[in-house]
Amino acid sequence: MKIQKRNWFKFKRLLTSLEILPKRVDGRILLPSLLIFLWLFLYDLLLLQSNPIDSVSGFLNLITSLVTDAILLTAVGVGIFGFYLFFDLYFSIVTDPYSFSKLEMIWNEYREKPDLKRFFYQFTHLKEVLQPNSPIPTTISATLVVFGVYYLINLLGIIFVTEFIFLTLSGIGVAELSTENEIFLPLLAAAIPLGSRVSSIFGYKKAEEYSTMIAETLFLLALVGLLSIILQQSFQTFFLRLLEAEKKALGIFLALILYLSIIPLLVEIIFWALVEGKTDRI
């Protein structure tokens, strides 16, 4: 019993000494790091069955591989999350009729008091931002900026959604689309967010739920498309298909998405004109 108590006191003293280490070598970081190194050493020695003599070199190689794989896996994870974040922000802007004037308020607040964390939080939680009196930005410069951003995200949204739909159709073995039918992919990609915007303008209560469902569906399509790319040794994306087709095919598609991306802006101008006319009558 005395021996066990001595060992316990020694272990407790070791933990205490780790806690009072300088901040540069915080015990809360050092101890888990040592446990990871111990795990790697045992993993290399027992599971990979390395020789005890070669275990040191194998251990160093394993650390290098672990760091490299951690960086690669983190990059892939952040990239996948980036797709979800894009669609989530896109549809949060689309489903809020006051989103453009809210973005102007957020930017003005950030210019007066720069706080990147608060700016990002407000940008990703538009519903929680105080609703302004009008959905129209207060200045012409802000209107031009938000219209430029809106056009750009519409353009990117059509490109991404078209590609994801095509990759999903190819991945699940759907019959190859004809050149005439491929035009429906960007049309569908443009119609989905525009429907969300119009429904939110008319005050449909479930517009946000609809948009959330669409964003999650598109995220799943992105994962399915990515998986189909990984599993297939030779894969074909929508853009590669256009490049392999006639020379005019890619130009026609680019002209089409440039044209489709301007339609939501026209709908927004009509909405603003109706709001402004109603305000003038009041």
PENORBEL-V991727 format. One record per backbone hydrogen bond with DSSP energy under -1.0 kcal/mol. NH is the residue of the N-H (numbers start at 1). CO is the residue of the C=O. If there is no record, write none. Layout:
<<NH/CO> <NH/CO>>
//
This chain:
<<5/1> <6/2> <7/3> <8/4> <9/5> <10/6> <11/7> <12/8> <13/9> <14/10> <15/11> <16/12> <17/13> <18/14> <19/15> <20/16> <21/18> <25/22> <26/23> <27/18> <29/26> <30/26> <31/27> <33/29> <34/30> <35/31> <36/32> <37/33> <38/34> <39/35> <40/36> <41/37> <42/38> <43/39> <44/40> <45/41> <46/42> <48/43> <50/44> <58/54> <59/55> <60/56> <61/57> <62/58> <63/59> <64/60> <65/61> <66/62> <67/63> <68/64> <69/65> <70/66> <71/67> <72/68> <73/69> <74/70> <75/71> <76/72> <77/73> <78/74> <79/75> <80/76> <81/77> <82/78> <83/79> <84/80> <85/81> <86/82> <87/83> <88/84> <89/85> <90/86> <91/87> <92/88> <93/89> <94/90> <95/91> <99/96> <102/98> <103/99> <104/100> <105/101> <106/102> <107/103> <108/104> <109/105> <110/106> <111/107> <112/108> <113/109> <119/115> <120/116> <121/117> <122/118> <123/119> <124/120> <128/125> <129/126> <143/139> <144/140> <145/141> <146/142> <147/143> <148/144> <149/145> <150/146> <151/147> <152/148> <153/149> <154/150> <155/151> <156/152> <157/153> <158/154> <159/155> <160/156> <161/157> <162/158> <163/159> <164/160> <165/161> <166/162> <167/163> <168/164> <169/165> <170/166> <171/167> <172/168> <174/169> <182/178> <184/181> <185/182> <187/183> <188/184> <189/185> <190/186> <191/187> <192/188> <194/190> <195/191> <196/192> <197/193> <198/194> <199/195> <200/196> <201/197> <202/198> <203/200> <204/199> <207/204> <210/206> <211/207> <212/208> <213/209> <214/210> <215/211> <216/212> <217/213> <218/214> <219/215> <220/216> <221/217> <222/218> <223/219> <224/220> <225/221> <226/222> <227/223> <228/224> <229/225> <230/226> <231/227> <232/228> <241/237> <242/238> <243/239> <244/240> <245/241> <249/246> <252/248> <253/249> <254/250> <255/251> <256/252> <257/253> <258/254> <259/255> <260/256> <261/257> <266/262> <267/263> <268/264> <269/265> <270/266> <271/267> <272/268> <273/269> <274/270> <275/271> <276/272> <277/273> <278/274> <279/275> <280/276> <281/277> <282/278>>
//
